[in-house]
Amino acid sequence: MISMKSEDYEAILEHARKELPNEACGLIAGKLDGDNKIIEKVYFLTNIDHSNEHFSLDPKEQLAAIKDMRSNELVPLGNWHSHPESPSRPSDEDKRLAYDSKASYLILSLMDNENPVLNSFKIEGNNAEKENLVIW
Amino acid sequence: MFITVAGVKKEVKDNLTVAQLVIDEKVETPQYVTVTINDEFVDSGSFESTVLKDGDIVEFLYFMGGGQ
């Protein structure tokens, strides 16, 4: 299970809508409680691809985020990105570039902007498994 | 000498290169890893020739990207 505060979800949604038509992206960090992940901080990073079909995190901002996590005693839990025009499921490219089977990959679909869908996945090789995402 | 890797201080042999550190640290998918030394990004083509110094602070950044 992975949990996220509703205000963090709203912040991701607002940021992703602001970045349209391009994909938005960032990192998630928090605490581990057994098999459960608790998101305590969401990072909003620049998509250096500036594309509606691809994203790459800005490495300098990634470095700053990692330092911030460490200084706040948070562990990296994974990343998030938006799909402006496709469903909330990992694309072939998402799977190919998901190197960490322990990470959570959150995907926000805005293909129906009025009805956004956020899902979390664990990805190993070509297999993506949906996680139980709780927004509270 | 001592260096700090991903926030952990550790003792390593002198004249250690970035390339060897990547191996020693068992970095997964090294082709997707960017290395910084004291906040400076190291060109991936320079891993073999970049020698670490005592007190260096090293971070491994894993490429994160995808597409819809």
N, CA and C atoms of all chains as a GROMACS GRO file, in nm:
protein
  612
    1MET      N    1   0.085  -0.118   0.000
    1MET     CA    2   0.000   0.000   0.000
    1MET      C    3   0.089   0.124   0.000
    2ILE      N    4   0.044   0.226  -0.071
    2ILE     CA    5   0.115   0.354  -0.070
    2ILE      C    6   0.012   0.462  -0.043
    3SER      N    7   0.046   0.552   0.048
    3SER     CA    8  -0.053   0.653   0.086
    3SER      C    9   0.001   0.793   0.060
    4MET      N   10  -0.093   0.882   0.033
    4MET     CA   11  -0.059   1.020  -0.002
    4MET      C   12  -0.164   1.113   0.057
    5LYS      N   13  -0.121   1.224   0.110
    5LYS     CA   14  -0.216   1.323   0.161
    5LYS      C   15  -0.293   1.386   0.045
    6SER      N   16  -0.418   1.420   0.070
    6SER     CA   17  -0.500   1.477  -0.038
    6SER      C   18  -0.442   1.609  -0.088
    7GLU      N   19  -0.379   1.686   0.002
    7GLU     CA   20  -0.322   1.813  -0.045
    7GLU      C   21  -0.204   1.790  -0.140
    8ASP      N   22  -0.132   1.680  -0.119
    8ASP     CA   23  -0.023   1.647  -0.213
    8ASP      C   24  -0.080   1.605  -0.348
    9TYR      N   25  -0.190   1.528  -0.343
    9TYR     CA   26  -0.255   1.490  -0.469
    9TYR      C   27  -0.303   1.616  -0.543
   10GLU      N   28  -0.366   1.706  -0.471
   10GLU     CA   29  -0.417   1.829  -0.534
   10GLU      C   30  -0.302   1.912  -0.592
   11ALA      N   31  -0.189   1.912  -0.524
   11ALA     CA   32  -0.074   1.988  -0.572
   11ALA      C   33  -0.018   1.927  -0.701
   12ILE      N   34  -0.013   1.794  -0.707
   12ILE     CA   35   0.031   1.727  -0.829
   12ILE      C   36  -0.064   1.759  -0.944
   13LEU      N   37  -0.193   1.750  -0.915
   13LEU     CA   38  -0.294   1.776  -1.018
   13LEU      C   39  -0.281   1.920  -1.070
   14GLU      N   40  -0.268   2.013  -0.979
   14GLU     CA   41  -0.257   2.154  -1.019
   14GLU      C   42  -0.132   2.176  -1.104
   15HIS      N   43  -0.022   2.118  -1.060
   15HIS     CA   44   0.104   2.136  -1.134
   15HIS      C   45   0.094   2.072  -1.272
   16ALA      N   46   0.038   1.951  -1.278
   16ALA     CA   47   0.029   1.880  -1.407
   16ALA      C   48  -0.061   1.955  -1.504
   17ARG      N   49  -0.170   2.011  -1.454
   17ARG     CA   50  -0.259   2.090  -1.541
   17ARG      C   51  -0.189   2.216  -1.590
   18LYS      N   52  -0.110   2.276  -1.502
   18LYS     CA   53  -0.038   2.398  -1.540
   18LYS      C   54   0.064   2.370  -1.649
   19GLU      N   55   0.121   2.249  -1.648
   19GLU     CA   56   0.224   2.213  -1.745
   19GLU      C   57   0.168   2.167  -1.879
   20LEU      N   58   0.038   2.147  -1.887
   20LEU     CA   59  -0.021   2.105  -2.014
   20LEU      C   60   0.014   2.203  -2.125
   21PRO      N   61   0.040   2.160  -2.247
   21PRO     CA   62   0.015   2.024  -2.298
   21PRO      C   63   0.127   1.924  -2.269
   22ASN      N   64   0.232   1.969  -2.197
   22ASN     CA   65   0.346   1.879  -2.176
   22ASN      C   66   0.325   1.787  -2.056
   23GLU      N   67   0.403   1.682  -2.051
   23GLU     CA   68   0.404   1.595  -1.934
   23GLU      C   69   0.471   1.669  -1.819
   24ALA      N   70   0.417   1.648  -1.700
   24ALA     CA   71   0.479   1.701  -1.579
   24ALA      C   72   0.539   1.583  -1.502
   25CYS      N   73   0.634   1.612  -1.413
   25CYS     CA   74   0.703   1.501  -1.346
   25CYS      C   75   0.764   1.547  -1.214
   26GLY      N   76   0.800   1.450  -1.134
   26GLY     CA   77   0.864   1.481  -1.007
   26GLY      C   78   0.897   1.356  -0.930
   27LEU      N   79   0.930   1.376  -0.804
   27LEU     CA   80   0.971   1.267  -0.717
   27LEU      C   81   0.880   1.261  -0.595
   28ILE      N   82   0.877   1.144  -0.533
   28ILE     CA   83   0.804   1.128  -0.408
   28ILE      C   84   0.900   1.071  -0.303
   29ALA      N   85   0.882   1.119  -0.181
   29ALA     CA   86   0.968   1.072  -0.072
   29ALA      C   87   0.884   1.060   0.054
   30GLY      N   88   0.932   0.981   0.147
   30GLY     CA   89   0.856   0.965   0.271
   30GLY      C   90   0.919   0.863   0.362
   31LYS      N   91   0.832   0.780   0.419
   31LYS     CA   92   0.877   0.679   0.516
   31LYS      C   93   0.828   0.540   0.472
   32LEU      N   94   0.900   0.442   0.518
   32LEU     CA   95   0.858   0.303   0.497
   32LEU      C   96   0.808   0.247   0.630
   33ASP      N   97   0.695   0.178   0.624
   33ASP     CA   98   0.640   0.113   0.742
   33ASP      C   99   0.609  -0.030   0.702
   34GLY      N  100   0.708  -0.117   0.718
   34GLY     CA  101   0.694  -0.253   0.665
   34GLY      C  102   0.685  -0.248   0.514
   35ASP      N  103   0.580  -0.306   0.459
   35ASP     CA  104   0.561  -0.302   0.314
   35ASP      C  105   0.488  -0.176   0.269
   36ASN      N  106   0.447  -0.095   0.365
   36ASN     CA  107   0.370   0.025   0.330
   36ASN      C  108   0.462   0.145   0.308
   37LYS      N  109   0.423   0.225   0.209
   37LYS     CA  110   0.496   0.349   0.182
   37LYS      C  111   0.406   0.467   0.217
   38ILE      N  112   0.464   0.560   0.288
   38ILE     CA  113   0.388   0.679   0.328
   38ILE      C  114   0.455   0.801   0.263
   39ILE      N  115   0.388   0.860   0.167
   39ILE     CA  116   0.446   0.977   0.099
   39ILE      C  117   0.432   1.098   0.191
   40GLU      N  118   0.545   1.159   0.219
   40GLU     CA  119   0.542   1.276   0.306
   40GLU      C  120   0.581   1.403   0.232
   41LYS      N  121   0.644   1.386   0.116
   41LYS     CA  122   0.681   1.505   0.040
   41LYS      C  123   0.683   1.474  -0.109
   42VAL      N  124   0.626   1.566  -0.184
   42VAL     CA  125   0.624   1.554  -0.330
   42VAL      C  126   0.713   1.664  -0.387
   43TYR      N  127   0.794   1.626  -0.482
   43TYR     CA  128   0.885   1.722  -0.547
   43TYR      C  129   0.838   1.745  -0.691
   44PHE      N  130   0.841   1.870  -0.731
   44PHE     CA  131   0.799   1.908  -0.865
   44PHE      C  132   0.924   1.947  -0.944
   45LEU      N  133   0.958   1.865  -1.040
   45LEU     CA  134   1.081   1.886  -1.116
   45LEU      C  135   1.048   1.927  -1.259
   46THR      N  136   1.146   1.988  -1.323
   46THR     CA  137   1.130   2.028  -1.462
   46THR      C  138   1.142   1.907  -1.554
   47ASN      N  139   1.048   1.898  -1.646
   47ASN     CA  140   1.060   1.799  -1.753
   47ASN      C  141   1.150   1.859  -1.861
   48ILE      N  142   1.274   1.815  -1.863
   48ILE     CA  143   1.369   1.878  -1.956
   48ILE      C  144   1.342   1.840  -2.102
   49ASP      N  145   1.251   1.743  -2.124
   49ASP     CA  146   1.211   1.711  -2.262
   49ASP      C  147   1.109   1.812  -2.314
   50HIS      N  148   1.039   1.881  -2.222
   50HIS     CA  149   0.936   1.977  -2.260
   50HIS      C  150   0.848   1.919  -2.371
   51SER      N  151   0.794   1.802  -2.344
   51SER     CA  152   0.722   1.726  -2.445
   51SER      C  153   0.589   1.676  -2.389
   52ASN      N  154   0.492   1.656  -2.478
   52ASN     CA  155   0.365   1.597  -2.436
   52ASN      C  156   0.369   1.444  -2.442
   53GLU      N  157   0.483   1.390  -2.487
   53GLU     CA  158   0.494   1.244  -2.501
   53GLU      C  159   0.607   1.183  -2.421
   54HIS      N  160   0.697   1.265  -2.370
   54HIS     CA  161   0.813   1.212  -2.297
   54HIS      C  162   0.842   1.299  -2.175
   55PHE      N  163   0.911   1.238  -2.080
   55PHE     CA  164   0.964   1.320  -1.972
   55PHE      C  165   1.101   1.268  -1.930
   56SER      N  166   1.185   1.361  -1.886
   56SER     CA  167   1.313   1.330  -1.820
   56SER      C  168   1.328   1.430  -1.708
   57LEU      N  169   1.360   1.381  -1.590
   57LEU     CA  170   1.379   1.471  -1.477
   57LEU      C  171   1.507   1.553  -1.494
   58ASP      N  172   1.501   1.678  -1.453
   58ASP     CA  173   1.619   1.764  -1.456
   58ASP      C  174   1.721   1.711  -1.352
   59PRO      N  175   1.840   1.669  -1.396
   59PRO     CA  176   1.936   1.609  -1.301
   59PRO      C  177   1.978   1.704  -1.188
   60LYS      N  178   1.990   1.832  -1.217
   60LYS     CA  179   2.031   1.926  -1.111
   60LYS      C  180   1.922   1.935  -1.004
   61GLU      N  181   1.797   1.940  -1.050
   61GLU     CA  182   1.687   1.945  -0.954
   61GLU      C  183   1.674   1.812  -0.880
   62GLN      N  184   1.706   1.704  -0.948
   62GLN     CA  185   1.703   1.572  -0.885
   62GLN      C  186   1.806   1.565  -0.772
   63LEU      N  187   1.924   1.618  -0.797
   63LEU     CA  188   2.029   1.621  -0.695
   63LEU      C  189   1.983   1.702  -0.575
   64ALA      N  190   1.923   1.818  -0.601
   64ALA     CA  191   1.874   1.903  -0.491
   64ALA      C  192   1.766   1.830  -0.411
   65ALA      N  193   1.678   1.758  -0.482
   65ALA     CA  194   1.570   1.685  -0.414
   65ALA      C  195   1.627   1.575  -0.325
   66ILE      N  196   1.726   1.504  -0.375
   66ILE     CA  197   1.786   1.395  -0.296
   66ILE      C  198   1.851   1.450  -0.169
   67LYS      N  199   1.918   1.563  -0.183
   67LYS     CA  200   1.979   1.624  -0.064
   67LYS      C  201   1.872   1.668   0.035
   68ASP      N  202   1.763   1.721  -0.019
   68ASP     CA  203   1.654   1.765   0.068
   68ASP      C  204   1.593   1.645   0.142
   69MET      N  205   1.574   1.534   0.070
   69MET     CA  206   1.521   1.413   0.134
   69MET      C  207   1.612   1.370   0.248
   70ARG      N  208   1.740   1.369   0.221
   70ARG     CA  209   1.836   1.322   0.321
   70ARG      C  210   1.833   1.413   0.444
   71SER      N  211   1.828   1.544   0.419
   71SER     CA  212   1.830   1.637   0.532
   71SER      C  213   1.701   1.629   0.613
   72ASN      N  214   1.593   1.584   0.550
   72ASN     CA  215   1.465   1.570   0.621
   72ASN      C  216   1.439   1.426   0.664
   73GLU      N  217   1.541   1.341   0.652
   73GLU     CA  218   1.532   1.201   0.693
   73GLU      C  219   1.417   1.128   0.623
   74LEU      N  220   1.400   1.160   0.495
   74LEU     CA  221   1.301   1.092   0.412
   74LEU      C  222   1.374   0.998   0.318
   75VAL      N  223   1.305   0.893   0.277
   75VAL     CA  224   1.365   0.801   0.180
   75VAL      C  225   1.297   0.822   0.045
   76PRO      N  226   1.372   0.809  -0.063
   76PRO     CA  227   1.308   0.818  -0.195
   76PRO      C  228   1.214   0.700  -0.215
   77LEU      N  229   1.093   0.729  -0.258
   77LEU     CA  230   0.993   0.623  -0.277
   77LEU      C  231   0.962   0.596  -0.424
   78GLY      N  232   0.997   0.689  -0.511
   78GLY     CA  233   0.970   0.669  -0.652
   78GLY      C  234   0.952   0.802  -0.724
   79ASN      N  235   0.879   0.797  -0.833
   79ASN     CA  236   0.854   0.922  -0.905
   79ASN      C  237   0.711   0.928  -0.955
   80TRP      N  238   0.675   1.042  -1.008
   80TRP     CA  239   0.540   1.058  -1.065
   80TRP      C  240   0.554   1.135  -1.196
   81HIS      N  241   0.460   1.110  -1.285
   81HIS     CA  242   0.452   1.192  -1.406
   81HIS      C  243   0.311   1.188  -1.460
   82SER      N  244   0.282   1.280  -1.549
   82SER     CA  245   0.148   1.288  -1.604
   82SER      C  246   0.145   1.234  -1.746
   83HIS      N  247   0.029   1.184  -1.783
   83HIS     CA  248   0.000   1.147  -1.922
   83HIS      C  249  -0.110   1.241  -1.971
   84PRO      N  250  -0.074   1.343  -2.045
   84PRO     CA  251  -0.176   1.440  -2.087
   84PRO      C  252  -0.284   1.381  -2.177
   85GLU      N  253  -0.246   1.281  -2.253
   85GLU     CA  254  -0.340   1.234  -2.357
   85GLU      C  255  -0.360   1.082  -2.356
   86SER      N  256  -0.318   1.015  -2.252
   86SER     CA  257  -0.331   0.868  -2.251
   86SER      C  258  -0.367   0.822  -2.110
   87PRO      N  259  -0.409   0.696  -2.098
   87PRO     CA  260  -0.455   0.647  -1.967
   87PRO      C  261  -0.344   0.640  -1.862
   88SER      N  262  -0.389   0.617  -1.740
   88SER     CA  263  -0.297   0.604  -1.627
   88SER      C  264  -0.245   0.462  -1.618
   89ARG      N  265  -0.154   0.431  -1.707
   89ARG     CA  266  -0.086   0.301  -1.704
   89ARG      C  267   0.050   0.318  -1.770
   90PRO      N  268   0.148   0.238  -1.726
   90PRO     CA  269   0.284   0.256  -1.780
   90PRO      C  270   0.290   0.224  -1.930
   91SER      N  271   0.350   0.313  -2.003
   91SER     CA  272   0.372   0.289  -2.145
   91SER      C  273   0.492   0.194  -2.161
   92ASP      N  274   0.515   0.149  -2.282
   92ASP     CA  275   0.633   0.065  -2.306
   92ASP      C  276   0.760   0.139  -2.266
   93GLU      N  277   0.764   0.269  -2.296
   93GLU     CA  278   0.883   0.348  -2.261
   93GLU      C  279   0.895   0.362  -2.110
   94ASP      N  280   0.782   0.381  -2.043
   94ASP     CA  281   0.785   0.388  -1.895
   94ASP      C  282   0.846   0.260  -1.838
   95LYS      N  283   0.804   0.147  -1.892
   95LYS     CA  284   0.855   0.018  -1.842
   95LYS      C  285   1.004   0.003  -1.872
   96ARG      N  286   1.041   0.041  -1.991
   96ARG     CA  287   1.181   0.024  -2.032
   96ARG      C  288   1.275   0.106  -1.945
   97LEU      N  289   1.227   0.222  -1.900
   97LEU     CA  290   1.313   0.313  -1.825
   97LEU      C  291   1.290   0.304  -1.674
   98ALA      N  292   1.211   0.206  -1.633
   98ALA     CA  293   1.188   0.186  -1.489
   98ALA      C  294   1.290   0.084  -1.439
   99TYR      N  295   1.400   0.133  -1.388
   99TYR     CA  296   1.511   0.045  -1.351
   99TYR      C  297   1.497  -0.012  -1.211
  100ASP      N  298   1.410   0.050  -1.128
  100ASP     CA  299   1.406   0.015  -0.987
  100ASP      C  300   1.275  -0.057  -0.954
  101SER      N  301   1.285  -0.187  -0.932
  101SER     CA  302   1.164  -0.266  -0.907
  101SER      C  303   1.102  -0.237  -0.771
  102LYS      N  304   1.178  -0.170  -0.682
  102LYS     CA  305   1.122  -0.138  -0.550
  102LYS      C  306   1.049  -0.004  -0.550
  103ALA      N  307   1.073   0.076  -0.654
  103ALA     CA  308   1.015   0.210  -0.658
  103ALA      C  309   0.867   0.206  -0.694
  104SER      N  310   0.796   0.309  -0.655
  104SER     CA  311   0.658   0.328  -0.699
  104SER      C  312   0.657   0.431  -0.810
  105TYR      N  313   0.580   0.400  -0.913
  105TYR     CA  314   0.570   0.489  -1.029
  105TYR      C  315   0.426   0.538  -1.037
  106LEU      N  316   0.407   0.663  -1.003
  106LEU     CA  317   0.272   0.720  -1.006
  106LEU      C  318   0.248   0.786  -1.141
  107ILE      N  319   0.132   0.757  -1.198
  107ILE     CA  320   0.098   0.813  -1.329
  107ILE      C  321  -0.039   0.879  -1.321
  108LEU      N  322  -0.041   1.006  -1.353
  108LEU     CA  323  -0.165   1.084  -1.351
  108LEU      C  324  -0.213   1.104  -1.494
  109SER      N  325  -0.329   1.050  -1.524
  109SER     CA  326  -0.386   1.070  -1.658
  109SER      C  327  -0.476   1.192  -1.658
  110LEU      N  328  -0.451   1.278  -1.757
  110LEU     CA  329  -0.535   1.396  -1.777
  110LEU      C  330  -0.606   1.388  -1.910
  111MET      N  331  -0.618   1.267  -1.964
  111MET     CA  332  -0.683   1.257  -2.095
  111MET      C  333  -0.829   1.303  -2.087
  112ASP      N  334  -0.890   1.285  -1.971
  112ASP     CA  335  -1.018   1.350  -1.942
  112ASP      C  336  -0.988   1.449  -1.830
  113ASN      N  337  -0.964   1.572  -1.868
  113ASN     CA  338  -0.912   1.671  -1.773
  113ASN      C  339  -1.006   1.691  -1.654
  114GLU      N  340  -1.134   1.672  -1.675
  114GLU     CA  341  -1.230   1.692  -1.566
  114GLU      C  342  -1.235   1.571  -1.473
  115ASN      N  343  -1.183   1.460  -1.520
  115ASN     CA  344  -1.185   1.336  -1.440
  115ASN      C  345  -1.046   1.273  -1.439
  116PRO      N  346  -0.953   1.338  -1.370
  116PRO     CA  347  -0.816   1.285  -1.367
  116PRO      C  348  -0.810   1.150  -1.295
  117VAL      N  349  -0.714   1.070  -1.335
  117VAL     CA  350  -0.696   0.938  -1.273
  117VAL      C  351  -0.550   0.923  -1.232
  118LEU      N  352  -0.528   0.894  -1.104
  118LEU     CA  353  -0.392   0.870  -1.055
  118LEU      C  354  -0.381   0.727  -1.007
  119ASN      N  355  -0.284   0.656  -1.060
  119ASN     CA  356  -0.255   0.519  -1.015
  119ASN      C  357  -0.107   0.508  -0.983
  120SER      N  358  -0.078   0.409  -0.899
  120SER     CA  359   0.062   0.380  -0.865
  120SER      C  360   0.095   0.238  -0.911
  121PHE      N  361   0.215   0.222  -0.963
  121PHE     CA  362   0.256   0.092  -1.016
  121PHE      C  363   0.394   0.055  -0.964
  122LYS      N  364   0.414  -0.075  -0.953
  122LYS     CA  365   0.550  -0.129  -0.939
  122LYS      C  366   0.582  -0.195  -1.072
  123ILE      N  367   0.702  -0.171  -1.118
  123ILE     CA  368   0.738  -0.219  -1.252
  123ILE      C  369   0.865  -0.302  -1.241
  124GLU      N  370   0.857  -0.422  -1.297
  124GLU     CA  371   0.976  -0.508  -1.302
  124GLU      C  372   0.983  -0.568  -1.442
  125GLY      N  373   1.086  -0.530  -1.514
  125GLY     CA  374   1.095  -0.576  -1.652
  125GLY      C  375   0.978  -0.521  -1.731
  126ASN      N  376   0.908  -0.610  -1.797
  126ASN     CA  377   0.795  -0.567  -1.879
  126ASN      C  378   0.662  -0.579  -1.804
  127ASN      N  379   0.673  -0.614  -1.676
  127ASN     CA  380   0.551  -0.632  -1.598
  127ASN      C  381   0.525  -0.513  -1.507
  128ALA      N  382   0.402  -0.463  -1.513
  128ALA     CA  383   0.361  -0.353  -1.426
  128ALA      C  384   0.245  -0.400  -1.341
  129GLU      N  385   0.259  -0.381  -1.211
  129GLU     CA  386   0.153  -0.423  -1.119
  129GLU      C  387   0.101  -0.300  -1.044
  130LYS      N  388  -0.032  -0.286  -1.049
  130LYS     CA  389  -0.093  -0.171  -0.981
  130LYS      C  390  -0.084  -0.189  -0.830
  131GLU      N  391  -0.048  -0.080  -0.762
  131GLU     CA  392  -0.042  -0.081  -0.617
  131GLU      C  393  -0.170  -0.022  -0.560
  132ASN      N  394  -0.198  -0.057  -0.435
  132ASN     CA  395  -0.311   0.006  -0.366
  132ASN      C  396  -0.269   0.146  -0.323
  133LEU      N  397  -0.326   0.245  -0.387
  133LEU     CA  398  -0.294   0.385  -0.356
  133LEU      C  399  -0.407   0.443  -0.273
  134VAL      N  400  -0.372   0.493  -0.155
  134VAL     CA  401  -0.472   0.554  -0.066
  134VAL      C  402  -0.443   0.703  -0.057
  135ILE      N  403  -0.544   0.783  -0.089
  135ILE     CA  404  -0.531   0.929  -0.076
  135ILE      C  405  -0.621   0.970   0.040
  136TRP      N  406  -0.562   1.035   0.140
  136TRP     CA  407  -0.640   1.064   0.262
  136TRP      C  408  -0.631   1.213   0.301
  137MET      N  409   4.195   0.686   0.208
  137MET     CA  410   4.128   0.816   0.212
  137MET      C  411   3.979   0.793   0.236
  138PHE      N  412   3.912   0.903   0.274
  138PHE     CA  413   3.769   0.894   0.302
  138PHE      C  414   3.691   0.979   0.201
  139ILE      N  415   3.584   0.921   0.152
  139ILE     CA  416   3.492   0.996   0.067
  139ILE      C  417   3.350   0.972   0.120
  140THR      N  418   3.257   1.052   0.074
  140THR     CA  419   3.117   1.034   0.112
  140THR      C  420   3.038   0.996  -0.013
  141VAL      N  421   2.973   0.881  -0.007
  141VAL     CA  422   2.896   0.830  -0.121
  141VAL      C  423   2.750   0.820  -0.080
  142ALA      N  424   2.666   0.893  -0.151
  142ALA     CA  425   2.522   0.893  -0.122
  142ALA      C  426   2.497   0.918   0.027
  143GLY      N  427   2.572   1.011   0.082
  143GLY     CA  428   2.550   1.051   0.221
  143GLY      C  429   2.621   0.968   0.324
  144VAL      N  430   2.694   0.863   0.280
  144VAL     CA  431   2.761   0.773   0.374
  144VAL      C  432   2.913   0.788   0.359
  145LYS      N  433   2.978   0.820   0.470
  145LYS     CA  434   3.123   0.835   0.467
  145LYS      C  435   3.187   0.697   0.469
  146LYS      N  436   3.284   0.677   0.382
  146LYS     CA  437   3.349   0.546   0.377
  146LYS      C  438   3.496   0.560   0.336
  147GLU      N  439   3.573   0.460   0.377
  147GLU     CA  440   3.714   0.459   0.344
  147GLU      C  441   3.733   0.383   0.213
  148VAL      N  442   3.809   0.441   0.124
  148VAL     CA  443   3.837   0.376  -0.005
  148VAL      C  444   3.987   0.387  -0.032
  149LYS      N  445   4.031   0.309  -0.128
  149LYS     CA  446   4.174   0.313  -0.162
  149LYS      C  447   4.208   0.443  -0.235
  150ASP      N  448   4.332   0.485  -0.223
  150ASP     CA  449   4.378   0.605  -0.293
  150ASP      C  450   4.369   0.584  -0.445
  151ASN      N  451   4.357   0.694  -0.516
  151ASN     CA  452   4.355   0.693  -0.663
  151ASN      C  453   4.236   0.615  -0.722
  152LEU      N  454   4.130   0.606  -0.645
  152LEU     CA  455   4.010   0.537  -0.693
  152LEU      C  456   3.945   0.620  -0.804
  153THR      N  457   3.911   0.554  -0.913
  153THR     CA  458   3.842   0.626  -1.022
  153THR      C  459   3.691   0.615  -1.003
  154VAL      N  460   3.620   0.704  -1.070
  154VAL     CA  461   3.474   0.698  -1.066
  154VAL      C  462   3.426   0.565  -1.125
  155ALA      N  463   3.490   0.522  -1.232
  155ALA     CA  464   3.450   0.396  -1.296
  155ALA      C  465   3.461   0.280  -1.197
  156GLN      N  466   3.570   0.277  -1.119
  156GLN     CA  467   3.587   0.168  -1.023
  156GLN      C  468   3.488   0.180  -0.908
  157LEU      N  469   3.459   0.305  -0.868
  157LEU     CA  470   3.362   0.325  -0.761
  157LEU      C  471   3.224   0.274  -0.803
  158VAL      N  472   3.188   0.299  -0.929
  158VAL     CA  473   3.060   0.251  -0.980
  158VAL      C  474   3.054   0.098  -0.968
  159ILE      N  475   3.165   0.033  -0.996
  159ILE     CA  476   3.170  -0.114  -0.984
  159ILE      C  477   3.165  -0.155  -0.837
  160ASP      N  478   3.249  -0.090  -0.756
  160ASP     CA  479   3.256  -0.126  -0.614
  160ASP      C  480   3.122  -0.108  -0.543
  161GLU      N  481   3.049  -0.006  -0.584
  161GLU     CA  482   2.920   0.023  -0.519
  161GLU      C  483   2.808  -0.062  -0.577
  162LYS      N  484   2.844  -0.149  -0.673
  162LYS     CA  485   2.744  -0.238  -0.735
  162LYS      C  486   2.624  -0.158  -0.787
  163VAL      N  487   2.655  -0.050  -0.856
  163VAL     CA  488   2.550   0.035  -0.912
  163VAL      C  489   2.474  -0.042  -1.019
  164GLU      N  490   2.342  -0.050  -0.999
  164GLU     CA  491   2.258  -0.119  -1.100
  164GLU      C  492   2.239  -0.026  -1.219
  165THR      N  493   2.223  -0.085  -1.334
  165THR     CA  494   2.201  -0.011  -1.460
  165THR      C  495   2.294   0.111  -1.470
  166PRO      N  496   2.426   0.088  -1.466
  166PRO     CA  497   2.519   0.202  -1.468
  166PRO      C  498   2.505   0.290  -1.592
  167GLN      N  499   2.447   0.233  -1.698
  167GLN     CA  500   2.428   0.315  -1.818
  167GLN      C  501   2.328   0.427  -1.795
  168TYR      N  502   2.248   0.417  -1.688
  168TYR     CA  503   2.149   0.520  -1.659
  168TYR      C  504   2.189   0.607  -1.540
  169VAL      N  505   2.316   0.599  -1.502
  169VAL     CA  506   2.361   0.671  -1.383
  169VAL      C  507   2.446   0.792  -1.419
  170THR      N  508   2.413   0.901  -1.356
  170THR     CA  509   2.494   1.022  -1.363
  170THR      C  510   2.564   1.037  -1.228
  171VAL      N  511   2.688   1.083  -1.232
  171VAL     CA  512   2.766   1.096  -1.109
  171VAL      C  513   2.799   1.244  -1.087
  172THR      N  514   2.785   1.284  -0.962
  172THR     CA  515   2.833   1.418  -0.926
  172THR      C  516   2.942   1.404  -0.820
  173ILE      N  517   3.042   1.491  -0.830
  173ILE     CA  518   3.145   1.502  -0.727
  173ILE      C  519   3.143   1.645  -0.678
  174ASN      N  520   3.115   1.661  -0.551
  174ASN     CA  521   3.107   1.795  -0.491
  174ASN      C  522   3.015   1.884  -0.574
  175ASP      N  523   2.900   1.828  -0.612
  175ASP     CA  524   2.793   1.897  -0.687
  175ASP      C  525   2.827   1.925  -0.833
  176GLU      N  526   2.942   1.880  -0.880
  176GLU     CA  527   2.977   1.898  -1.021
  176GLU      C  528   2.947   1.768  -1.095
  177PHE      N  529   2.880   1.781  -1.209
  177PHE     CA  530   2.845   1.662  -1.286
  177PHE      C  531   2.968   1.610  -1.363
  178VAL      N  532   2.987   1.479  -1.357
  178VAL     CA  533   3.100   1.416  -1.426
  178VAL      C  534   3.051   1.360  -1.558
  179ASP      N  535   3.115   1.398  -1.666
  179ASP     CA  536   3.078   1.344  -1.796
  179ASP      C  537   3.098   1.193  -1.795
  180SER      N  538   2.999   1.121  -1.848
  180SER     CA  539   3.007   0.974  -1.842
  180SER      C  540   3.130   0.920  -1.915
  181GLY      N  541   3.180   0.995  -2.013
  181GLY     CA  542   3.300   0.953  -2.084
  181GLY      C  543   3.427   0.972  -2.004
  182SER      N  544   3.413   1.036  -1.887
  182SER     CA  545   3.532   1.065  -1.805
  182SER      C  546   3.540   0.979  -1.680
  183PHE      N  547   3.452   0.881  -1.667
  183PHE     CA  548   3.451   0.798  -1.545
  183PHE      C  549   3.586   0.730  -1.524
  184GLU      N  550   3.646   0.680  -1.634
  184GLU     CA  551   3.772   0.607  -1.623
  184GLU      C  552   3.887   0.698  -1.580
  185SER      N  553   3.882   0.822  -1.625
  185SER     CA  554   3.996   0.912  -1.601
  185SER      C  555   3.978   1.004  -1.480
  186THR      N  556   3.859   1.001  -1.421
  186THR     CA  557   3.834   1.090  -1.307
  186THR      C  558   3.874   1.019  -1.178
  187VAL      N  559   3.974   1.075  -1.111
  187VAL     CA  560   4.026   1.016  -0.987
  187VAL      C  561   3.970   1.093  -0.868
  188LEU      N  562   3.919   1.017  -0.773
  188LEU     CA  563   3.859   1.080  -0.655
  188LEU      C  564   3.967   1.123  -0.557
  189LYS      N  565   3.933   1.227  -0.482
  189LYS     CA  566   4.025   1.281  -0.382
  189LYS      C  567   3.964   1.266  -0.243
  190ASP      N  568   4.052   1.269  -0.146
  190ASP     CA  569   4.008   1.260  -0.008
  190ASP      C  570   3.907   1.373   0.021
  191GLY      N  571   3.797   1.336   0.083
  191GLY     CA  572   3.696   1.435   0.120
  191GLY      C  573   3.589   1.459   0.014
  192ASP      N  574   3.604   1.397  -0.102
  192ASP     CA  575   3.504   1.418  -0.207
  192ASP      C  576   3.366   1.367  -0.162
  193ILE      N  577   3.265   1.436  -0.212
  193ILE     CA  578   3.126   1.396  -0.186
  193ILE      C  579   3.065   1.353  -0.319
  194VAL      N  580   3.029   1.226  -0.325
  194VAL     CA  581   2.983   1.166  -0.450
  194VAL      C  582   2.835   1.130  -0.439
  195GLU      N  583   2.763   1.159  -0.544
  195GLU     CA  584   2.622   1.118  -0.553
  195GLU      C  585   2.602   1.043  -0.684
  196PHE      N  586   2.517   0.941  -0.678
  196PHE     CA  587   2.472   0.872  -0.799
  196PHE      C  588   2.329   0.914  -0.828
  197LEU      N  589   2.306   0.963  -0.946
  197LEU     CA  590   2.171   1.003  -0.986
  197LEU      C  591   2.124   0.908  -1.096
  198TYR      N  592   2.013   0.844  -1.071
  198TYR     CA  593   1.959   0.750  -1.169
  198TYR      C  594   1.866   0.824  -1.265
  199PHE      N  595   1.891   0.806  -1.392
  199PHE     CA  596   1.805   0.869  -1.492
  199PHE      C  597   1.661   0.827  -1.468
  200MET      N  598   1.572   0.922  -1.469
  200MET     CA  599   1.430   0.892  -1.458
  200MET      C  600   1.357   0.960  -1.571
  201GLY      N  601   1.289   0.879  -1.647
  201GLY     CA  602   1.215   0.933  -1.760
  201GLY      C  603   1.116   0.831  -1.810
  202GLY      N  604   1.044   0.870  -1.913
  202GLY     CA  605   0.945   0.780  -1.971
  202GLY      C  606   0.868   0.854  -2.079
  203GLY      N  607   0.756   0.798  -2.113
  203GLY     CA  608   0.675   0.860  -2.216
  203GLY      C  609   0.540   0.794  -2.223
  204GLN      N  610   0.442   0.870  -2.267
  204GLN     CA  611   0.306   0.815  -2.268
  204GLN      C  612   0.278   0.735  -2.393
   0.00000   0.00000   0.00000
